[in-house]
């Protein structure tokens, strides 16, 4: 991590500079962030609302760990970030009482993936970096689920994980309320179907957001070098459309694990296309200074699930036609 900011960047706070430019301190910071929810719960777990606030803050710190390794990869290079990650893995190995699985997940998901993705982002932009993130997360989670399921079908394994929760909820419904029991069983079936896809898409949103945050920090302090287009230029590669067609084919024609995981892939890709559709709409409205309409758009997106389908279709079409290329603001400037 270079301690000297570019002349065009703001001076980095000395404490931040100290932690980011020293491998050992950077590793300690990473482990502290990763385990912060646990330590906060230990310290203030009996304070109810205060404990809840600290727990949420700890979760945010936990999810920000990929942005830390993306940031040090931008400043110090891939080698530096992997060295800091290796030291952090040793510390985590000690804290987890020698859990190799915990260390392996940490190295692959929190260190290697963001460090490599940010290198791609520098060279080819946010769209390509997001696409690579999605592929790695999908196949990584799919492989982990298949290993965990063992001889079971993956869908049966996921159903088994949800079973205790829904059994408890169903047991609290009065025996005479058969319609409520049937509705709860239907909800359980739906949750089992959509869980892997939503889970992978959620991971993708978090990791991709971490890349964006790391890039903004690096730009602020003047050590970012690479592709400079902003988030409103985000565009996924055309390859995604062909992969989506393949997943749709397997989701409709295959069976067993292949069908179940293909359906998860369709949901993940549809979510990514919806993000691109939202970006297109945001850019178009912003170019016309319709800021209040942008707010309404996000409120509708939150409360009306069908809008997600519209944005996904918009994102898919934009891959081919690049609507933002022809966006001209009301001021006449491009």
C-alpha positions as CSV (number, residue, x, y, z in Angstrom):
1,X,0.0,0.0,0.0
2,X,1.6,3.3,-1.1
3,X,1.7,5.7,1.8
4,X,2.1,8.7,-0.5
5,X,-1.1,9.9,-2.1
6,X,-1.3,11.3,-5.6
7,X,-1.0,15.1,-5.8
8,X,-4.7,15.1,-6.9
9,X,-5.9,13.1,-3.9
10,X,-6.8,14.2,-0.4
11,X,-4.3,13.4,2.4
12,X,-5.1,10.1,4.0
13,X,-5.7,10.2,7.8
14,X,-2.5,9.1,9.6
15,X,-4.3,6.3,11.6
16,X,-5.9,4.9,8.4
17,X,-2.6,5.2,6.6
18,X,-0.8,3.3,9.4
19,X,-3.2,0.4,9.4
20,X,-3.4,0.1,5.6
21,X,0.3,0.3,4.9
22,X,1.4,-2.2,7.5
23,X,0.7,-5.8,6.6
24,X,0.4,-7.0,10.2
25,X,-1.9,-4.1,11.3
26,X,-4.0,-4.5,8.2
27,X,-4.4,-8.2,9.0
28,X,-5.4,-7.4,12.6
29,X,-7.9,-4.8,11.4
30,X,-9.4,-7.4,9.0
31,X,-9.8,-10.0,11.8
32,X,-11.3,-7.4,14.1
33,X,-13.9,-6.4,11.4
34,X,-14.6,-10.0,10.6
35,X,-15.4,-11.0,14.2
36,X,-16.8,-7.7,15.4
37,X,-20.4,-8.9,15.7
38,X,-19.2,-11.7,18.0
39,X,-17.2,-9.4,20.3
40,X,-20.0,-6.7,20.4
41,X,-22.5,-9.4,21.4
42,X,-20.1,-10.5,24.2
43,X,-19.6,-7.0,25.5
44,X,-23.1,-5.5,25.3
45,X,-25.3,-8.6,24.7
46,X,-27.5,-7.8,27.7
47,X,-28.4,-4.2,26.8
48,X,-31.2,-5.1,24.4
49,X,-31.6,-2.1,22.0
50,X,-28.0,-1.0,22.4
51,X,-26.9,-4.6,21.7
52,X,-29.0,-4.7,18.6
53,X,-27.5,-1.5,17.3
54,X,-24.0,-2.8,18.0
55,X,-24.8,-6.1,16.4
56,X,-26.0,-4.4,13.2
57,X,-22.8,-2.3,13.2
58,X,-20.8,-5.5,13.6
59,X,-22.5,-7.2,10.7
60,X,-21.8,-4.2,8.5
61,X,-18.1,-4.3,9.5
62,X,-18.1,-8.0,8.8
63,X,-19.5,-7.5,5.3
64,X,-17.0,-4.6,4.6
65,X,-14.0,-6.9,4.9
66,X,-13.9,-7.6,1.1
67,X,-13.7,-3.8,0.6
68,X,-10.7,-3.7,2.8
69,X,-8.8,-6.2,0.8
70,X,-10.0,-4.6,-2.5
71,X,-8.7,-1.3,-1.2
72,X,-5.2,-2.6,-0.2
73,X,-5.1,-4.4,-3.5
74,X,-5.7,-1.1,-5.3
75,X,-3.0,0.7,-3.2
76,X,-0.4,-2.0,-2.7
77,X,-1.0,-4.5,-5.5
78,X,-2.2,-8.1,-5.5
79,X,0.8,-9.4,-3.7
80,X,0.5,-7.1,-0.8
81,X,-3.2,-7.8,-0.3
82,X,-2.6,-11.6,-0.4
83,X,0.2,-11.3,2.1
84,X,-2.0,-9.3,4.5
85,X,-4.8,-11.8,3.9
86,X,-2.4,-14.7,4.8
87,X,-1.4,-13.1,8.1
88,X,-5.1,-12.5,8.9
89,X,-5.8,-16.2,8.0
90,X,-3.2,-17.3,10.6
91,X,-4.8,-15.1,13.3
92,X,-8.2,-16.4,12.4
93,X,-6.9,-20.0,12.5
94,X,-5.8,-19.4,16.1
95,X,-9.1,-17.6,17.1
96,X,-11.2,-20.4,15.6
97,X,-9.3,-23.1,17.4
98,X,-7.8,-24.5,14.3
99,X,-10.9,-24.5,12.0
100,X,-9.5,-25.1,8.5
101,X,-12.9,-24.6,6.9
102,X,-13.3,-21.2,8.4
103,X,-9.8,-20.2,7.2
104,X,-10.5,-21.5,3.7
105,X,-13.8,-19.6,3.4
106,X,-12.1,-16.5,4.6
107,X,-9.1,-16.8,2.2
108,X,-11.2,-17.6,-0.9
109,X,-14.3,-15.4,-0.3
110,X,-12.9,-12.4,1.7
111,X,-9.4,-12.1,0.4
112,X,-8.7,-13.7,-3.0
113,X,-12.0,-13.0,-4.7
114,X,-12.1,-9.2,-4.0
115,X,-8.4,-8.8,-4.6
116,X,-8.6,-10.4,-8.0
117,X,-12.0,-8.8,-8.9
118,X,-10.6,-5.3,-8.2
119,X,-7.7,-6.0,-10.6
120,X,-10.3,-6.8,-13.3
121,X,-12.2,-3.7,-12.4
122,X,-9.1,-1.5,-13.0
123,X,-8.6,-3.0,-16.4
124,X,-12.1,-3.7,-17.7
125,X,-14.5,-1.8,-15.5
126,X,-17.3,-2.5,-13.1
127,X,-19.4,-4.5,-15.5
128,X,-16.7,-7.2,-16.2
129,X,-15.7,-7.3,-12.6
130,X,-19.3,-7.8,-11.5
131,X,-19.7,-10.6,-14.1
132,X,-16.7,-12.4,-12.8
133,X,-17.8,-12.0,-9.2
134,X,-21.2,-13.5,-10.1
135,X,-19.7,-16.5,-11.9
136,X,-17.3,-17.3,-9.1
137,X,-19.9,-16.9,-6.4
138,X,-22.5,-19.0,-8.2
139,X,-20.2,-21.9,-8.9
140,X,-18.6,-21.6,-5.4
141,X,-21.9,-21.7,-3.6
142,X,-23.3,-24.4,-5.8
143,X,-20.2,-26.6,-5.1
144,X,-20.4,-25.9,-1.4
145,X,-24.1,-26.9,-1.3
146,X,-23.5,-30.1,-3.2
147,X,-20.6,-31.1,-0.9
148,X,-22.8,-30.3,2.2
149,X,-25.8,-32.2,0.8
150,X,-23.7,-35.3,0.2
151,X,-25.8,-38.1,-1.2
152,X,-29.0,-36.0,-0.8
153,X,-30.5,-33.8,-3.5
154,X,-29.5,-30.2,-2.9
155,X,-33.2,-29.2,-2.8
156,X,-33.8,-31.8,-0.1
157,X,-30.8,-30.5,1.8
158,X,-32.1,-26.9,1.7
159,X,-35.5,-28.1,2.8
160,X,-34.0,-29.9,5.7
161,X,-32.3,-26.7,6.9
162,X,-35.5,-24.7,6.8
163,X,-37.6,-27.5,8.4
164,X,-37.0,-26.7,12.1
165,X,-37.9,-23.1,11.6
166,X,-41.2,-23.8,9.7
167,X,-42.1,-26.7,12.1
168,X,-42.0,-24.2,15.0
169,X,-44.1,-21.6,13.1
170,X,-46.7,-24.2,12.0
171,X,-46.9,-25.6,15.6
172,X,-48.1,-22.2,16.8
173,X,-51.0,-22.2,14.4
174,X,-54.3,-23.4,15.8
175,X,-55.1,-26.9,14.6
176,X,-58.4,-25.8,13.1
177,X,-56.8,-23.1,10.9
178,X,-56.0,-25.5,8.0
179,X,-55.8,-22.7,5.4
180,X,-53.1,-21.0,7.5
181,X,-51.2,-24.3,7.8
182,X,-51.4,-24.8,4.0
183,X,-50.3,-21.3,3.3
184,X,-47.3,-21.7,5.6
185,X,-46.3,-25.0,3.9
186,X,-46.6,-23.2,0.6
187,X,-44.3,-20.4,1.9
188,X,-41.8,-23.1,3.0
189,X,-41.8,-24.7,-0.4
190,X,-41.3,-21.3,-2.1
191,X,-38.5,-20.4,0.2
192,X,-36.7,-23.6,-0.5
193,X,-37.0,-23.0,-4.3
194,X,-35.7,-19.4,-4.2
195,X,-33.2,-19.4,-1.4
196,X,-30.0,-20.3,-3.3
197,X,-30.7,-17.8,-6.0
198,X,-31.5,-15.0,-3.6
199,X,-28.5,-15.9,-1.4
200,X,-26.0,-15.8,-4.2
201,X,-27.5,-12.6,-5.6
202,X,-27.3,-11.1,-2.1
203,X,-23.6,-12.0,-1.8
204,X,-23.0,-10.5,-5.3
205,X,-24.7,-7.2,-4.3
206,X,-22.5,-6.9,-1.2
207,X,-19.2,-7.9,-2.8
208,X,-19.9,-5.7,-5.9
209,X,-20.8,-2.8,-3.6
210,X,-17.6,-3.4,-1.7
211,X,-15.6,-3.0,-4.9
212,X,-17.4,0.3,-5.7
213,X,-16.7,1.6,-2.1
214,X,-13.0,0.6,-2.4
215,X,-12.7,2.4,-5.7
216,X,-14.3,5.6,-4.4
217,X,-11.9,5.6,-1.4
218,X,-8.9,5.0,-3.6
219,X,-10.1,7.8,-5.9
220,X,-10.6,10.2,-3.0
221,X,-7.0,9.6,-1.7
222,X,-5.5,9.6,-5.2
223,X,-4.1,6.1,-5.6
224,X,-6.6,4.6,-8.0
225,X,-5.3,3.9,-11.5
226,X,-7.6,2.2,-14.0
227,X,-11.0,2.4,-15.6
228,X,-12.7,5.6,-14.4
229,X,-16.4,5.3,-15.6
230,X,-18.9,5.8,-12.8
231,X,-21.6,3.5,-11.5
232,X,-24.2,4.9,-13.9
233,X,-22.2,3.5,-16.8
234,X,-22.4,-0.1,-15.4
235,X,-23.1,-2.6,-18.2
236,X,-22.9,-6.3,-18.1
237,X,-21.3,-8.2,-21.0
238,X,-23.5,-9.8,-23.8
239,X,-22.2,-13.2,-22.6
240,X,-24.7,-13.0,-19.7
241,X,-27.6,-13.2,-22.1
242,X,-26.4,-16.5,-23.6
243,X,-25.6,-17.9,-20.2
244,X,-29.1,-16.9,-19.1
245,X,-30.6,-18.9,-22.0
246,X,-28.5,-21.9,-21.1
247,X,-29.7,-21.7,-17.4
248,X,-33.3,-21.3,-18.6
249,X,-33.0,-24.4,-20.8
250,X,-31.7,-26.5,-17.9
251,X,-34.3,-25.1,-15.5
252,X,-37.1,-26.2,-17.8
253,X,-35.7,-29.4,-19.3
254,X,-33.4,-31.0,-16.7
255,X,-34.3,-32.4,-13.3
256,X,-32.7,-33.0,-9.9
257,X,-29.7,-30.9,-8.8
258,X,-29.1,-29.6,-12.3
259,X,-32.6,-28.1,-12.6
260,X,-32.6,-26.7,-9.0
261,X,-29.2,-25.0,-9.4
262,X,-30.0,-23.8,-12.9
263,X,-33.2,-22.1,-11.5
264,X,-30.9,-20.4,-8.9
265,X,-28.7,-19.2,-11.7
266,X,-31.7,-17.7,-13.5
267,X,-32.7,-15.8,-10.4
268,X,-29.1,-14.5,-9.9
269,X,-28.8,-13.3,-13.5
270,X,-32.2,-11.8,-13.5
271,X,-31.3,-9.8,-10.3
272,X,-28.1,-8.6,-12.0
273,X,-30.1,-7.5,-15.1
274,X,-32.5,-5.7,-12.8
275,X,-29.6,-3.8,-11.3
276,X,-28.5,-2.7,-14.8
277,X,-32.1,-1.7,-15.6
278,X,-32.3,0.4,-12.5
279,X,-29.0,2.1,-13.5
280,X,-30.3,2.8,-17.0
281,X,-33.5,4.4,-15.6
282,X,-31.6,6.3,-12.9
283,X,-29.2,7.7,-15.6
284,X,-32.1,8.7,-17.9
285,X,-34.0,10.5,-15.1
286,X,-30.9,12.1,-13.7
287,X,-30.0,13.5,-17.2
288,X,-33.4,15.3,-17.1
289,X,-33.0,16.5,-13.5
290,X,-36.0,14.4,-12.4
291,X,-34.6,13.7,-8.9
292,X,-38.0,13.3,-7.2
293,X,-39.0,10.7,-9.8
294,X,-35.8,8.8,-9.0
295,X,-36.9,8.6,-5.4
296,X,-40.4,7.4,-6.4
297,X,-38.7,4.7,-8.6
298,X,-36.7,3.3,-5.7
299,X,-39.8,3.4,-3.4
300,X,-41.7,1.4,-6.0
301,X,-38.8,-1.0,-6.4
302,X,-38.9,-1.7,-2.7
303,X,-42.7,-2.1,-2.3
304,X,-43.8,-3.5,-5.7
305,X,-42.0,-6.7,-6.6
306,X,-43.3,-6.8,-10.2
307,X,-41.3,-3.7,-11.0
308,X,-38.1,-5.9,-10.7
309,X,-39.2,-7.9,-13.7
310,X,-39.6,-4.7,-15.7
311,X,-36.2,-3.5,-14.8
312,X,-34.7,-6.9,-15.6
313,X,-36.2,-6.8,-19.1
314,X,-34.9,-3.2,-19.5
315,X,-31.4,-4.3,-18.4
316,X,-31.5,-7.3,-20.8
317,X,-32.4,-5.0,-23.8
318,X,-29.8,-2.4,-22.7
319,X,-27.0,-5.0,-23.1
320,X,-27.7,-5.0,-26.8
321,X,-28.9,-1.4,-27.5
322,X,-26.9,0.6,-24.9
323,X,-29.6,3.2,-24.2
324,X,-27.3,5.4,-22.1
325,X,-25.1,6.1,-25.2
326,X,-27.9,8.3,-26.5
327,X,-28.9,10.0,-23.3
328,X,-28.8,13.8,-23.7
329,X,-29.8,16.0,-20.7
330,X,-32.1,18.9,-21.0
331,X,-29.2,21.2,-20.8
332,X,-27.9,19.9,-24.2
333,X,-24.8,18.4,-22.7
334,X,-23.9,14.7,-23.2
